[in-house]
Amino acid sequence: MSESGVSEASVNESTEKAAEKPFLTVVNGNPTDEDLAVLVSVLAGAGAGGGEPEPEIRNDWGRPVDRLRPQWGAPSSFTNLRY
């Protein structure tokens, strides 16, 4: 027996019952094998999730904020300097 009071045999039985349950049942109509294959592939693809997204690389090229910054290094950059 495990610490939670549930025996391992009952856990194994419940997982076996869940495995016996059909993934998809046809309630109405008579779909072909191809129709069922398409439906299963669409549902499997939608449930896949794709994993964790990769972090995007920061691209600062062409940001509108850069137009608001003063230019540095232009001939008129230091006209108001007084020593």
N, C-alpha and C positions, 0 to 999 in steps of 0.2 A: 504494500500500500504506500502511496505517496503521502506527502505531508498534508495535502489539501483534502484527504479523505476519499479520493476517487481512485479506484483501482486501475491498474494499467490495462486489464482485460476489457473493462467497460469503455476506456478511451479508444482502444483498438477496434472494438465493435462499432462504435459510433463513426469512426473514420471509414470503416468498410461499408457501412450503410450509406454514407455520403458518397462514396465512390460508385455504388450501385445505382444511384439516382441518375436518370438521363440528363444530359446537358441541354438538350433541345427536344421538344415534343411538338409534333404537327397536330394542331387541333382541327383545322378545317382545310380542305383542298387535297390535292394530290401532287406535291412538288416532285420534280425529278431529282436525281442524284446531283446533277450539276447545280440546280437551284439551292439545294441544301449546302453544297460545298461553298458556293458564293456567300451564302448567309453566314455560315460558320467562320469563313475567313474574314468577313467584315466585322463580325462581333469580336473575334480574337484580336484583330488589329486595333479596334477601338479600346479594348481592355488592356492592351499591352502597356500603355503609359509612356514608353520610350526612355525610362530611366531619368537620372538627374541631368538637367541641362548644363552644358559647359558654360563657364563664364565668358562673356563677350569681351573681345579686345577693344579697349577704348580708342576711338578714332576721333581726334579733335580737328580733323581737316574740314574747313569750311563752316565752322561754327559761327553763328551770328554775333556772339559775344566778342569775337576777335575784331570785328569792325568798330566796336566801341572803345577799344583800348588805344591809348596813344602809341604812335609808332616810335620805336626807339632806334636810334642810329641814323635817322634821316638828317640831312643838313640843317634842318630847322629845329632839331631836338633840343639844343642847348642855347637858344637865343636869349632866354631870360635869366641865365646864370650870372650872378655877380659875385666876385671874390672880394 
